[in-house]
Amino acid sequence: VQLVMGLAPLNGEFIGKPDVLRLEPRSQNRETGTMSYSATYIPSSSGHYRYGVRVMPVHPAQCTPHETDLVIWA
């Protein structure tokens, strides 16, 4: 699970390359099948930021970690 965050105008794409942070697993609820993740991000400058959370699978049979049909954005 990753946080993708970077400077962006209100209605536009990222300005430059966004930062990608790995979220650390914090807790798991076996009854509901959910997990919680967290990270700390300190922006390098002020301004408008855009962010997204993506879940990327990891498996030895993958050609690349960025197989687009397997990445889920939130």
C-alpha positions in Angstrom: 0.0 0.0 0.0 1.4 3.4 -1.0 0.6 7.1 -0.6 1.3 9.1 -3.8 1.4 12.8 -3.0 2.7 15.9 -4.8 2.1 19.5 -5.6 -0.7 20.1 -8.1 -3.0 23.0 -9.2 -6.6 22.8 -8.0 -7.8 21.1 -11.3 -4.7 19.6 -12.7 -2.0 17.0 -12.8 1.0 16.7 -10.5 3.7 19.4 -10.9 6.8 17.3 -11.3 7.2 13.8 -10.0 5.0 13.0 -6.9 6.4 11.5 -3.7 5.7 7.8 -3.1 5.6 6.6 0.5 5.2 3.0 1.6 2.4 2.7 4.2 3.1 0.5 7.1 0.6 -2.1 8.3 -0.8 -1.2 11.7 -3.7 -3.5 12.5 -5.7 -6.3 11.0 -9.3 -7.3 11.7 -9.8 -10.9 10.8 -13.6 -10.7 11.3 -14.1 -8.0 8.6 -11.0 -8.9 6.5 -9.6 -5.4 6.8 -6.2 -3.9 7.5 -5.2 -0.4 8.6 -2.0 1.3 7.3 -0.3 4.5 8.2 2.6 6.8 7.3 3.9 10.3 8.2 4.3 12.8 5.4 5.9 16.3 5.8 5.4 18.5 2.7 8.6 20.1 1.5 6.8 23.4 0.6 3.4 25.0 1.0 0.8 24.9 -1.8 -2.0 22.7 -3.2 -1.3 19.0 -2.9 -3.0 16.1 -4.6 -2.8 12.6 -3.2 -4.0 9.1 -3.8 -3.6 5.7 -2.1 -2.8 2.7 -4.2 -2.7 -1.0 -3.5 -0.2 -2.9 -5.5 0.1 -6.7 -5.4 3.4 -8.5 -5.0 3.9 -11.9 -6.5 6.9 -13.7 -8.1 4.9 -14.3 -11.3 4.4 -10.6 -12.0 6.3 -9.1 -15.0 6.5 -5.7 -13.2 5.1 -4.3 -10.0 3.1 -1.7 -12.0 0.9 -4.1 -14.0 -2.0 -1.7 -14.5 -4.8 -4.2 -14.3 -3.7 -5.2 -10.8 -3.3 -1.7 -9.2 -6.2 -0.4 -7.2 -6.5 3.4 -6.5 -8.5 5.1 -3.7 
